[in-house]
Amino acid sequence: MAAPRVRSMEGQPQGSANPTAMVNSTVSCGEKLPPETQETTVSEGAAKIAFPSANEVFYNPVQEFNRDLTCAVITEFARIQLGAKGIQIKVPGEKEVQKVVVDLSEQEEDKTELKECADLALENQPRTATVGEICEEGLRVLEGLAASGLRSIRFAREVPGLRLVVANDASARAVDLIRHNVQLNEVAHLVQPSQADARMLMYQHQRVSDRFEVIDLDPYGSPAPFLDAAVQAVSEGGLLCVTCTDMAVLAGNSGETCYSKYGAMALKSRACHEMALRIVLHSLDLRANCYQRFVVPLLSISADFYVRVFVRVFTGQAKVKASASKQALVFQCVGCGTFHLQRLGKASGVSGGRVKFSAACGPPIAPECEHCGQRHQLGGPLWVEPIHDLDFVSRVLGAVSTNPSRFHTSERIRGVLSVITEELPDVPLYYTLDQLSSTIHCNTPSLLQLRSALLHAGFRVSLSHACKNAIKTDAPASALWDIMRCWEKECPVKRERLSETSPAFRILSVEPSLSQGTKVDRPCGWFVVHVQVVAGPQPHPTCPRLKANFTIRDDANPSSRQRGLKRFQANPEANWGPRPRARPGSKAEGKTMEDRRRLLQNKRKELAEDPAQRAAQLKTFPCKRFKEGTCQRGDQCCYSHRLPTSEATAEAVPTDCPQAPNPNPPGPEVTTGPGVD
């Protein structure tokens, strides 16, 4: 598929009744249209979208990966849902599977049987659903925040097995644009424009017969205001697709704001992107539990500047009781970054195949970190069950791999989904390579060396799609730090430069050792792992030293890395990232958006000045070292060596030296100021 092409069109206004004439319109030589009437046509996938050039917020090309992935996921979801009804979907570009296999070894005798088999196959041929046609038993899709309608139009033109697509937006101007683009793409029979508040529209579809099979929410910022209505308006086993672009909140920059929106405290962590995914899943499940419903994650993606989750919503009172045991608090050390999980509930089996639910016991750690002695921060609750359905991910990956020309971002989809299939599903969160080495101030081992050391020790390890240098492992933190201590022996750190209270000093002051024996069981959260010990020079007769093996193993390099798949994409263009919020009449005062961004850059920084002026300005500040008698620069010093007067000191005091408050402030009748004795 060719790359999306953007071309400026000068033609009819937005509300033109003839979209074909608008696309093919021309302007006479020398004629100039005002910016309000200029239009831009964007081609993405099988859709063409026209929108006013004065408002670029209706289209963000960076989100093409998001839209392509959503089309692929809904296609496989439709294949599963309609397949249960005996309906087969046909996707453009996919090779048709041969339905009748004929043995031609007996040519003459089987001619009659072959004809009968062909007639029988035609009679028993399953019903099919194709792209662009209404399927009476198909899926009803709601896009709550449609903007230009690009996503809804792509659903109608690329996803088979749909009955109806509702493209809703609260803005009247956006709905007019949706109607215009629906006519432009000739999908009026499938796409129904709607102007309403997304929450009220979903609340009006709470009845079982009125619910949508697929709901897609892609707001600007947080989807928190829409989640309560969404979990009620999706059908039994339906698909809920949610995008969150407020990553500053979910990544721990404002934990109290995250709690107010998602019901969980976010922490600043190297694993903040996966933690953001788990916080969103926790919030969805918490809101669904209010209505005796629960969520089952199909696919959770952290990409670019947003997170995207695909979950199915089911109803069941017994299953809802297990939701507490799927959530956990996280204790994270502020010094070394070691984290521990504490589940909120406990599920245990009893006689008769029943499950007993009770409160969990904790906390799992002491008040101070056992490795560096620092305090812990408390975050969560967050979802600690698997965040992907690997069977469903494999289906999507197989469909995209066999039909790579369907999407423009197929290469990246293959890379991301391949890494997801390699992730450890039962290990929440991860460490990073640079985090471990920077904590003890040592050289950074290669990714393959650290992965090999963990594999040699008998642990499992994988990458994470959320971070390219992630170490997701079931090894306990004590074993991980033991391996890093062994690495530090090969690349020693100058201990005299370390503070005795620093995490690096305290971690390196302990020898990498385990209890006596060849194997020792160590609890690691919710499971027990076995550590293989290689006995070396023993500093103590009862404490054999752990000797990590950093020899590269063949299985240390995952398949996606060996094949060179596009797993982590670099920024594709300048000024790349989220676009500004859509506002009524938001224009750039006759300038393009690019000029406006350039105008507002570095607006809080001081303008560059002449070096001579800068030197003269510095000479107005007294030299602190001269006042202490330690300045050895003399006249070469850039600061002033004159003893300042009281008035000059008050005027030239540096901003980083706060003035001490006067313990005896003047009364209301005392006059102060220059020239007053």
TIVONU-80531 format. One record per residue (C-alpha): x, y, z; residue in one letter. Coordinates in Angstrom, 3 decimals. Layout:
X; Y; Z; A
...
This chain:
0.000; 0.000; 0.000; M
1.323; 3.409; -0.857; A
2.238; 5.795; 1.879; A
-0.481; 8.227; 3.020; P
-0.347; 11.283; 0.824; R
-1.422; 14.742; 1.886; V
-2.258; 17.367; -0.699; R
-3.782; 20.790; -0.260; S
-6.993; 21.398; -2.163; M
-8.443; 24.810; -2.859; E
-12.062; 24.342; -3.699; G
-15.601; 24.466; -2.398; Q
-16.400; 25.142; 1.232; P
-16.866; 22.428; 3.785; Q
-20.570; 22.064; 3.310; G
-20.464; 21.460; -0.439; S
-23.194; 19.179; -1.699; A
-21.002; 17.675; -4.403; N
-17.965; 16.021; -2.806; P
-16.645; 14.741; -6.122; T
-16.562; 18.235; -7.513; A
-14.831; 19.384; -4.348; M
-12.030; 16.840; -4.701; V
-11.514; 17.507; -8.394; N
-11.974; 21.266; -8.141; S
-9.447; 23.755; -9.512; T
-8.833; 27.438; -8.920; V
-8.347; 29.964; -11.690; S
-4.906; 31.505; -12.133; C
-4.157; 34.293; -9.665; G
-7.273; 33.617; -7.561; E
-6.701; 33.226; -3.833; K
-9.177; 31.750; -1.418; L
-9.251; 32.739; 2.251; P
-7.806; 30.218; 4.730; P
-11.285; 29.321; 5.989; E
-12.291; 27.864; 2.612; T
-9.061; 26.016; 1.874; Q
-9.361; 22.263; 2.314; E
-6.939; 19.396; 2.719; T
-7.573; 15.864; 1.538; T
-5.852; 13.055; 3.401; V
-5.729; 9.468; 2.148; S
-5.149; 6.814; 4.782; E
-5.880; 3.160; 4.225; G
-8.985; 2.927; 2.039; A
-10.456; 6.229; 3.248; A
-10.193; 9.806; 2.030; K
-10.840; 12.615; 4.479; I
-11.372; 16.284; 3.662; A
-11.091; 18.909; 6.379; F
-10.351; 22.627; 6.579; P
-6.682; 23.463; 6.397; S
-7.097; 26.122; 9.079; A
-7.737; 23.407; 11.673; N
-5.173; 20.621; 11.544; E
-6.283; 19.079; 14.817; V
-8.764; 16.859; 12.966; F
-5.959; 14.624; 11.690; Y
-2.783; 13.322; 13.319; N
-0.663; 11.093; 11.038; P
1.228; 9.705; 14.048; V
-1.929; 7.830; 15.081; Q
-2.008; 5.816; 11.864; E
-0.439; 2.878; 13.714; F
-3.244; 3.088; 16.267; N
-5.936; 3.045; 13.589; R
-4.299; 0.236; 11.594; D
-3.963; -1.920; 14.690; L
-7.589; -1.249; 15.650; T
-8.791; -2.353; 12.207; C
-6.746; -5.551; 12.507; A
-8.081; -6.312; 15.997; V
-11.735; -5.675; 15.107; I
-11.346; -7.835; 11.996; T
-10.180; -10.813; 14.048; E
-12.855; -10.146; 16.654; F
-15.485; -10.160; 13.893; A
-14.011; -13.404; 12.548; R
-14.485; -15.022; 15.964; I
-17.950; -13.611; 16.633; Q
-19.407; -14.301; 13.187; L
-17.655; -17.658; 12.906; G
-19.749; -18.876; 15.843; A
-22.830; -17.996; 13.772; K
-21.566; -19.801; 10.684; G
-20.618; -16.620; 8.828; I
-17.237; -16.386; 7.133; Q
-15.635; -12.990; 6.546; I
-13.616; -12.084; 3.475; K
-10.759; -9.643; 3.885; V
-9.278; -8.044; 0.739; P
-5.836; -9.441; 0.044; G
-6.245; -12.665; 2.009; E
-5.893; -15.897; 0.095; K
-9.029; -17.995; 0.054; E
-8.692; -21.376; 1.710; V
-9.577; -24.268; -0.533; Q
-12.721; -25.878; 0.808; K
-12.858; -29.125; -1.235; V
-9.877; -31.450; -1.559; V
-10.145; -33.858; -4.512; V
-8.068; -36.999; -5.079; D
-7.314; -37.289; -8.824; L
-5.734; -40.741; -8.691; S
-8.881; -42.332; -10.111; E
-9.839; -40.111; -12.980; Q
-12.701; -41.899; -14.708; E
-14.518; -43.373; -11.729; E
-14.591; -40.206; -9.664; D
-15.993; -37.785; -12.254; K
-19.551; -38.344; -11.111; T
-18.589; -38.233; -7.429; E
-16.610; -35.045; -7.996; L
-19.625; -33.336; -9.533; K
-21.841; -34.446; -6.674; E
-19.292; -33.207; -4.131; C
-19.107; -29.835; -5.884; A
-22.899; -29.478; -5.845; D
-22.993; -30.477; -2.172; L
-20.243; -27.984; -1.366; A
-22.191; -25.196; -3.043; L
-25.275; -26.054; -1.023; E
-23.368; -26.223; 2.269; N
-21.206; -23.170; 1.542; Q
-21.167; -20.905; 4.612; P
-22.521; -17.418; 4.473; R
-19.922; -14.751; 3.815; T
-19.524; -11.148; 4.867; A
-17.481; -8.781; 2.726; T
-16.099; -5.314; 3.167; V
-18.498; -2.447; 2.507; G
-21.673; -4.551; 2.712; E
-24.225; -4.645; 5.502; I
-24.207; -7.882; 7.464; C
-27.580; -8.359; 9.171; E
-26.007; -10.405; 11.973; E
-22.829; -8.371; 12.049; G
-21.280; -6.062; 14.596; L
-22.592; -2.704; 15.715; R
-19.696; -0.312; 16.271; V
-19.684; 2.977; 18.149; L
-16.945; 5.570; 17.877; E
-17.808; 7.934; 20.688; G
-15.396; 10.740; 19.770; L
-15.179; 10.646; 15.990; A
-13.839; 14.153; 15.092; A
-13.470; 13.927; 11.281; S
-14.883; 10.373; 11.130; G
-11.690; 8.892; 9.698; L
-11.676; 5.893; 12.012; R
-15.354; 5.076; 11.410; S
-14.976; 5.392; 7.648; I
-11.955; 3.101; 7.724; R
-14.006; 0.543; 9.661; F
-16.709; 0.669; 6.999; A
-14.258; 0.345; 4.104; R
-11.755; -2.138; 5.593; E
-13.476; -4.321; 8.209; V
-15.991; -6.936; 6.987; P
-18.974; -8.213; 8.946; G
-20.392; -4.893; 10.175; L
-24.046; -4.014; 10.538; R
-23.729; -0.375; 11.616; L
-21.032; 2.155; 12.523; V
-22.121; 5.128; 14.633; V
-19.716; 8.079; 14.301; A
-20.564; 10.369; 17.197; N
-19.180; 13.732; 18.263; D
-20.474; 16.518; 20.472; A
-19.302; 19.249; 18.091; S
-21.765; 20.347; 15.424; A
-18.920; 21.356; 13.149; R
-17.314; 17.933; 13.523; A
-20.611; 16.179; 12.710; V
-20.993; 18.276; 9.551; D
-17.489; 17.225; 8.585; L
-18.364; 13.568; 9.261; I
-21.409; 13.788; 6.979; R
-19.283; 15.382; 4.296; H
-16.628; 12.642; 4.505; N
-19.213; 9.854; 4.638; V
-20.644; 11.058; 1.338; Q
-17.146; 11.458; -0.059; L
-16.311; 7.800; 0.698; N
-19.768; 6.447; -0.275; E
-20.382; 4.652; 3.018; V
-23.645; 6.328; 4.009; A
-25.325; 2.906; 4.153; H
-22.973; 1.803; 6.952; L
-21.830; 4.925; 8.803; V
-24.424; 6.888; 10.758; Q
-23.300; 10.353; 11.954; P
-24.505; 11.341; 15.409; S
-24.254; 14.554; 17.429; Q
-24.536; 13.866; 21.155; A
-22.556; 13.716; 24.319; D
-20.736; 10.382; 24.192; A
-21.674; 9.550; 27.786; R
-25.379; 10.237; 27.273; M
-25.379; 8.252; 24.036; L
-23.854; 5.219; 25.765; M
-26.158; 5.547; 28.766; Y
-29.106; 5.439; 26.349; Q
-27.854; 2.064; 25.073; H
-27.710; 0.221; 28.391; Q
-30.477; -2.216; 27.442; R
-29.196; -5.599; 26.347; V
-30.855; -5.319; 22.927; S
-29.419; -1.846; 22.296; D
-25.812; -2.463; 23.262; R
-22.890; -2.199; 20.854; F
-20.596; -5.115; 20.079; E
-17.622; -2.753; 19.684; V
-17.019; 0.605; 21.377; I
-13.972; 2.683; 20.490; D
-12.917; 5.606; 22.696; L
-9.996; 7.747; 21.558; D
-10.325; 11.067; 23.414; P
-7.905; 13.932; 23.759; Y
-6.324; 13.209; 27.143; G
-8.023; 10.964; 29.666; S
-10.951; 8.641; 28.865; P
-11.928; 8.489; 32.563; A
-15.242; 10.412; 32.163; P
-16.458; 7.889; 29.559; F
-15.474; 4.566; 31.142; L
-18.510; 4.172; 33.399; D
-20.911; 4.544; 30.483; A
-18.762; 2.423; 28.170; A
-18.721; -0.694; 30.382; V
-22.544; -0.581; 30.460; Q
-23.130; 0.033; 26.758; A
-20.939; -2.796; 25.415; V
-22.649; -6.141; 24.767; S
-21.925; -9.430; 26.518; E
-18.451; -10.455; 25.420; G
-18.166; -7.251; 23.407; G
-14.965; -5.430; 22.576; L
-14.010; -2.178; 24.300; L
-11.097; -0.205; 22.791; C
-9.690; 2.641; 24.902; V
-6.832; 5.070; 24.236; T
-5.178; 7.213; 26.930; C
-2.886; 10.064; 25.933; T
-2.473; 11.607; 29.399; D
0.802; 9.779; 29.941; M
2.172; 12.473; 32.247; A
-0.528; 11.538; 34.753; V
-0.260; 7.779; 34.249; L
3.555; 7.834; 34.392; A
3.664; 9.221; 37.922; G
4.147; 12.973; 37.479; N
0.928; 13.634; 39.393; S
-0.104; 10.673; 41.512; G
-3.061; 12.428; 43.139; E
-4.476; 13.347; 39.729; T
-4.071; 9.752; 38.587; C
-5.988; 8.588; 41.660; Y
-8.828; 11.018; 40.994; S
-9.172; 9.789; 37.390; K
-8.291; 6.098; 37.532; Y
-8.512; 5.175; 41.225; G
-4.823; 4.316; 41.561; A
-1.592; 6.036; 42.591; M
1.013; 6.102; 39.821; A
4.706; 6.013; 40.710; L
7.703; 7.394; 38.867; K
9.362; 4.215; 37.716; S
11.379; 2.849; 34.814; R
8.419; 0.518; 34.243; A
5.982; 3.439; 34.139; C
4.603; 2.543; 30.697; H
3.565; -0.961; 31.683; E
2.337; 0.387; 35.011; M
0.150; 2.823; 33.051; A
-1.390; -0.073; 31.129; L
-2.119; -1.948; 34.337; R
-3.649; 1.134; 35.977; I
-6.033; 1.578; 33.029; V
-7.021; -2.105; 33.168; L
-7.606; -1.794; 36.917; H
-9.822; 1.238; 36.343; S
-11.868; -0.549; 33.663; L
-12.358; -3.632; 35.815; D
-13.265; -1.524; 38.860; L
-15.973; 0.331; 36.963; R
-17.300; -2.873; 35.413; A
-17.486; -4.572; 38.836; N
-20.096; -2.004; 39.924; C
-22.511; -3.614; 37.459; Y
-21.532; -7.265; 38.100; Q
-19.302; -7.239; 35.039; R
-15.586; -7.892; 34.556; F
-12.997; -7.404; 31.829; V
-10.709; -9.850; 30.034; V
-7.731; -8.151; 28.320; P
-7.051; -9.164; 24.727; L
-4.226; -6.787; 23.845; L
-2.556; -3.909; 25.718; S
-0.148; -1.641; 23.854; I
2.159; 1.137; 25.000; S
3.312; 3.025; 21.930; A
4.584; 6.498; 21.170; D
2.882; 8.965; 23.530; F
-0.197; 6.894; 24.489; Y
-1.437; 3.548; 25.738; V
-4.117; 1.483; 24.026; R
-6.071; -1.407; 25.550; V
-8.486; -3.901; 23.962; F
-10.672; -5.760; 26.471; V
-13.768; -7.930; 26.370; R
-16.529; -7.283; 28.896; V
-18.514; -10.144; 30.457; F
-21.190; -10.462; 33.139; T
-20.962; -12.884; 36.057; G
-21.324; -12.408; 39.790; Q
-19.029; -15.323; 40.660; A
-16.263; -14.048; 38.378; K
-16.546; -10.558; 39.813; V
-15.628; -11.905; 43.252; K
-12.211; -12.853; 41.888; A
-11.435; -9.290; 40.808; S
-9.886; -8.352; 44.166; A
-7.258; -11.080; 43.790; S
-6.347; -9.677; 40.348; K
-5.326; -6.283; 41.746; Q
-2.212; -5.503; 43.772; A
-0.385; -2.684; 45.498; L
3.226; -2.051; 44.544; V
5.984; -1.187; 47.023; F
8.874; 0.525; 45.256; Q
12.197; 1.480; 46.831; C
13.175; 5.092; 46.228; V
16.880; 4.185; 46.279; G
17.447; 1.132; 44.105; C
14.046; 0.860; 42.408; G
13.320; -2.662; 43.679; T
9.581; -3.354; 43.685; F
7.341; -5.857; 45.462; H
3.685; -6.650; 44.810; L
0.969; -7.186; 47.416; Q
-2.330; -8.527; 46.143; R
-5.537; -7.121; 47.603; L
-7.331; -10.469; 47.783; G
-6.567; -14.154; 48.051; K
-8.290; -16.946; 46.137; A
-7.823; -20.477; 47.459; S
-9.406; -23.736; 46.375; G
-11.513; -25.767; 48.777; V
-13.143; -29.175; 48.621; S
-15.726; -29.710; 45.939; G
-13.958; -27.560; 43.354; G
-15.151; -24.348; 44.991; R
-13.020; -21.246; 45.423; V
-12.769; -19.352; 48.675; K
-11.962; -15.644; 48.614; F
-10.371; -13.870; 51.545; S
-8.190; -10.881; 52.363; A
-4.504; -11.166; 51.611; A
-1.797; -10.970; 54.271; C
0.975; -8.411; 54.170; G
3.001; -6.349; 53.803; P
5.594; -8.431; 51.931; P
8.528; -6.216; 52.940; I
10.064; -4.389; 55.895; A
9.760; -0.601; 56.263; P
13.278; -0.195; 54.804; E
14.627; -1.795; 51.647; C
16.635; -4.937; 52.377; E
19.119; -4.060; 49.619; H
19.881; -0.351; 50.078; C
18.138; 0.646; 53.313; G
15.966; 3.339; 51.688; Q
12.245; 3.822; 52.243; R
9.436; 2.483; 50.049; H
6.751; 4.278; 48.105; Q
3.269; 2.784; 47.823; L
1.460; 2.769; 44.496; G
-1.529; 1.138; 42.898; G
-3.789; -0.748; 42.959; P
-3.030; -2.040; 39.503; L
-3.878; -5.084; 37.392; W
-1.374; -7.920; 37.933; V
-2.938; -10.641; 35.785; E
-1.801; -11.126; 32.151; P
-2.477; -8.065; 30.023; I
-2.584; -9.990; 26.718; H
-4.487; -12.972; 25.356; D
-1.626; -14.686; 23.542; L
-3.959; -16.816; 21.402; D
-5.770; -13.736; 20.150; F
-2.496; -11.860; 19.619; V
-1.209; -14.782; 17.546; S
-4.340; -14.634; 15.392; R
-3.874; -10.922; 14.712; V
-0.162; -11.399; 14.065; L
-0.812; -14.245; 11.631; G
-3.434; -12.235; 9.726; A
-1.154; -9.194; 9.379; V
1.845; -11.328; 8.399; S
-0.026; -13.155; 5.625; T
-1.488; -9.911; 4.251; N
1.234; -7.253; 4.724; P
-0.091; -4.958; 2.007; S
-3.317; -4.309; 3.898; R
-1.856; -1.673; 6.243; F
0.810; 0.939; 5.783; H
2.208; 0.175; 9.253; T
2.133; -3.620; 8.880; S
5.874; -3.878; 9.489; E
5.621; -2.139; 12.824; R
2.513; -4.113; 13.833; I
4.377; -7.334; 13.167; R
7.338; -6.197; 15.243; G
5.303; -5.050; 18.244; V
3.050; -8.116; 18.293; L
6.066; -10.410; 17.933; S
7.645; -8.903; 21.045; V
4.326; -9.266; 22.888; I
4.180; -12.977; 22.097; T
7.668; -13.324; 23.618; E
6.815; -11.519; 26.862; E
6.429; -13.453; 30.115; L
2.669; -13.234; 30.702; P
2.776; -13.969; 34.449; D
5.480; -11.437; 35.415; V
4.194; -7.915; 36.099; P
6.473; -4.914; 35.504; L
10.187; -5.012; 34.695; Y
13.608; -3.563; 35.403; Y
15.774; -1.785; 32.854; T
19.394; -2.341; 31.965; L
20.470; 1.234; 32.607; D
18.573; 1.337; 35.895; Q
20.481; -1.622; 37.341; L
23.908; -0.349; 36.258; S
23.336; 3.297; 37.211; S
22.188; 2.295; 40.686; T
25.601; 0.821; 41.516; I
27.512; 3.251; 39.221; H
29.133; 0.521; 37.121; C
29.572; -0.072; 33.410; N
26.449; -1.328; 31.681; T
26.517; -4.956; 30.548; P
25.078; -5.797; 27.185; S
21.493; -6.951; 27.015; L
22.543; -10.421; 25.906; L
25.053; -10.747; 28.737; Q
22.531; -9.996; 31.467; L
19.859; -12.167; 29.845; R
22.373; -15.005; 29.547; S
23.354; -14.687; 33.207; A
19.703; -14.979; 34.255; L
19.156; -17.970; 31.969; L
22.300; -19.695; 33.277; H
20.970; -19.181; 36.816; A
17.757; -21.006; 35.947; G
15.373; -18.062; 35.619; F
13.063; -16.993; 32.822; R
13.625; -13.651; 31.132; V
12.045; -11.728; 28.277; S
11.845; -8.300; 26.693; L
8.933; -5.884; 26.915; S
7.269; -4.032; 24.063; H
7.004; -0.976; 26.335; A
10.778; -0.449; 26.685; C
13.602; -1.571; 24.422; K
16.106; -2.260; 27.243; N
13.638; -3.879; 29.643; A
14.477; -6.947; 31.713; I
11.267; -8.810; 32.551; K
12.211; -11.802; 34.690; T
10.838; -14.057; 37.406; D
14.115; -13.799; 39.327; A
13.785; -12.235; 42.802; P
15.416; -8.878; 43.357; A
18.069; -10.464; 45.598; S
19.241; -12.765; 42.781; A
19.211; -9.868; 40.319; L
21.436; -7.749; 42.563; W
23.724; -10.742; 43.153; D
24.258; -10.975; 39.401; I
24.985; -7.247; 39.238; M
27.500; -7.641; 42.075; R
29.243; -10.333; 40.059; C
29.320; -8.012; 37.056; W
30.837; -5.282; 39.225; E
33.668; -7.667; 40.138; K
34.642; -7.724; 36.454; E
34.256; -3.938; 36.093; C
35.171; -2.609; 39.554; P
33.732; 0.612; 40.921; V
35.901; 3.036; 42.921; K
34.394; 2.563; 46.371; R
36.115; 5.649; 47.807; E
33.925; 7.845; 45.602; R
30.700; 6.374; 46.969; L
28.875; 7.826; 49.921; S
28.317; 5.371; 52.751; E
24.603; 6.142; 52.714; T
24.183; 5.725; 48.944; S
22.325; 2.708; 47.515; P
25.421; 1.761; 45.492; A
27.647; 1.543; 48.593; F
25.161; -0.535; 50.553; R
24.455; -2.935; 47.697; I
28.136; -3.456; 46.843; L
29.117; -3.882; 50.489; S
27.370; -7.277; 50.457; V
29.144; -10.180; 48.792; E
27.207; -12.018; 46.041; P
26.399; -15.161; 48.010; S
23.533; -17.534; 48.695; L
22.821; -19.992; 51.459; S
24.848; -23.200; 51.472; Q
23.947; -25.891; 48.981; G
23.633; -26.348; 45.262; T
20.019; -25.209; 45.083; K
17.960; -22.963; 47.296; V
14.279; -22.127; 47.106; D
13.488; -18.449; 47.180; R
9.966; -17.040; 47.266; P
9.322; -14.469; 44.563; C
5.941; -12.857; 45.113; G
3.463; -15.498; 43.990; W
5.773; -18.345; 43.018; F
8.923; -20.182; 44.084; V
12.043; -20.102; 41.934; V
15.186; -22.224; 42.029; H
18.616; -20.617; 41.921; V
21.492; -22.678; 40.563; Q
24.689; -21.943; 42.512; V
28.150; -22.391; 41.037; V
30.558; -22.799; 43.943; A
33.724; -20.728; 43.628; G
36.241; -19.332; 46.119; P
34.387; -19.349; 49.409; Q
34.959; -16.389; 51.697; P
33.219; -18.235; 54.514; H
32.933; -22.006; 55.013; P
29.140; -21.801; 55.349; T
28.530; -19.236; 52.589; C
29.472; -20.281; 49.029; P
29.987; -17.374; 46.646; R
27.659; -16.986; 43.691; L
29.535; -16.840; 40.410; K
27.358; -15.552; 37.599; A
27.973; -16.852; 34.099; N
27.864; -14.092; 31.476; F
28.638; -16.375; 28.530; T
26.239; -15.556; 25.691; I
23.585; -18.211; 25.176; R
21.815; -18.863; 21.907; D
18.370; -18.510; 23.480; D
19.306; -15.175; 25.066; A
18.626; -13.362; 21.792; N
14.861; -13.465; 21.107; P
13.503; -14.277; 17.689; S
12.103; -10.798; 17.030; S
15.545; -9.319; 17.693; R
17.313; -11.839; 15.476; Q
14.966; -11.166; 12.571; R
15.479; -7.419; 12.909; G
11.783; -6.588; 13.153; L
10.747; -2.988; 13.663; K
9.969; -3.211; 17.355; R
10.707; 0.319; 18.598; F
10.194; 3.039; 16.025; Q
12.142; 6.288; 16.047; A
10.366; 9.624; 15.707; N
9.301; 9.711; 12.045; P
9.080; 13.479; 11.593; E
9.804; 16.873; 13.108; A
7.464; 18.270; 15.781; N
6.270; 14.711; 16.267; W
3.760; 13.938; 18.997; G
0.231; 14.745; 20.115; P
-1.554; 17.596; 18.419; R
-3.151; 20.510; 20.312; P
-6.660; 20.220; 21.662; R
-9.444; 21.022; 19.214; A
-11.034; 24.386; 20.036; R
-13.781; 26.292; 18.200; P
-12.209; 28.737; 15.784; G
-8.653; 27.903; 16.771; S
-6.431; 29.463; 14.100; K
-2.935; 30.820; 13.921; A
-3.800; 34.469; 13.098; E
-2.946; 34.102; 9.438; G
0.107; 31.924; 10.132; K
0.389; 28.221; 9.601; T
0.499; 25.865; 12.570; M
4.170; 25.239; 11.851; E
4.926; 28.948; 12.156; D
2.943; 29.134; 15.365; R
4.885; 26.253; 16.916; R
8.152; 27.917; 15.937; R
6.909; 31.208; 17.390; L
6.042; 29.670; 20.754; L
9.198; 27.619; 21.152; Q
11.562; 28.731; 23.952; N
9.165; 31.467; 24.946; K
10.130; 31.104; 28.595; R
13.858; 31.287; 27.948; K
15.964; 34.436; 27.785; E
16.956; 35.578; 24.337; L
20.587; 35.236; 23.296; A
22.621; 38.391; 24.081; E
25.982; 39.829; 23.212; D
28.959; 38.314; 25.136; P
30.117; 41.796; 26.157; A
26.705; 42.585; 27.603; Q
26.717; 39.283; 29.400; R
30.145; 39.994; 30.914; A
29.035; 43.453; 32.009; A
25.956; 41.973; 33.631; Q
28.022; 39.428; 35.567; L
30.289; 42.235; 36.838; K
27.311; 43.647; 38.741; T
27.266; 40.593; 41.012; F
29.800; 40.319; 43.882; P
32.186; 37.362; 43.893; C
31.388; 34.993; 46.735; K
34.890; 33.545; 46.817; R
36.399; 37.074; 47.027; F
34.274; 37.785; 50.073; K
35.570; 34.540; 51.610; E
39.128; 35.349; 50.615; G
39.589; 32.281; 48.399; T
39.279; 33.738; 44.875; C
42.563; 33.392; 42.975; Q
41.478; 34.819; 39.618; R
42.064; 38.475; 40.455; G
41.081; 40.814; 37.622; D
40.314; 37.801; 35.398; Q
37.311; 36.887; 37.542; C
33.995; 37.452; 35.783; C
32.375; 38.702; 39.006; Y
32.975; 41.969; 40.872; S
35.709; 42.211; 43.541; H
34.445; 45.530; 44.917; R
32.981; 45.543; 48.350; L
29.347; 46.412; 47.651; P
27.514; 49.108; 49.593; T
24.268; 48.323; 51.312; S
22.200; 49.828; 48.498; E
24.237; 48.114; 45.769; A
24.003; 44.816; 47.610; T
20.224; 45.080; 47.709; A
20.097; 45.789; 43.980; E
22.703; 43.254; 42.772; A
21.978; 40.318; 45.058; V
21.826; 37.091; 42.998; P
18.470; 35.402; 42.695; T
19.807; 32.136; 44.112; D
20.733; 33.817; 47.434; C
17.458; 34.565; 49.237; P
17.541; 37.585; 51.514; Q
17.012; 36.870; 55.185; A
13.790; 38.317; 56.552; P
14.026; 41.244; 58.917; N
13.221; 40.065; 62.437; P
11.944; 43.560; 63.329; N
9.783; 44.776; 60.449; P
8.894; 48.448; 60.464; P
5.615; 49.470; 61.900; G
2.797; 51.013; 59.890; P
3.904; 54.552; 60.848; E
7.601; 54.112; 60.007; V
8.657; 55.379; 56.579; T
11.362; 53.414; 54.827; T
13.165; 53.751; 51.524; G
16.072; 55.539; 49.853; P
16.902; 58.927; 51.347; G
15.112; 58.297; 54.642; V
17.206; 58.280; 57.869; D
